[in-house]
Amino acid sequence: MAKVKDPVCGMTIESTTAAAEGRYGGATVYFCAAACQKTYERSHRPDPR
């Protein structure tokens, strides 16, 4: 289990229990909530699947 920081709200979360995650610029980014992911995606495009 790795601790990661939600880039939107700054909350420290476990990567294995993150509410949402996505790939941006080749890196996996973890979020505490889907709302934080949506906020992040306003200025970052997800990588194509």
N, C-alpha and C positions, 0 to 999 in steps of 0.2 A: 504494500500500500504506500503510495506516494502522496505527500501533502502538496497541494498546488494552490495558487491564488487565483480567484476569479478576477479577470482583468477589468471588469466593470465596477463591481462594488468593493473589491479588495478582500472579500471573505476568504479565509483559508479553509479548504475542503479536501477530502480524500478523493483522489482521482477515480477510485473504484466505485464510489457512491455519488459521484457528481450527477446533478439533475439533468445536465445536458453537456454535450461536447461536440466539437466540430473541427474540421481541418482548415487552417488558414495559412497561406504562405508555406505550406509543407509541414507545419507543426500542428499538433493536436492541442486544442485549447479547451479547458474545462470550465463549467459554469455552475453556480449554486442553484440557479433557477432558469427556466426557459425564457423568462422576461429579460434576464441579463444577456442571454445569447441573442435575443432579438435586438436589444440595444446595441450590442457589439456589431451585429451584422449591418447596422445602418452605415457604418464606416469601413467595414471589412467584407470582402467577398469570400464566401466559402470556396474551397478547392473543388473542382469538378469531381464527380464520383466515378 
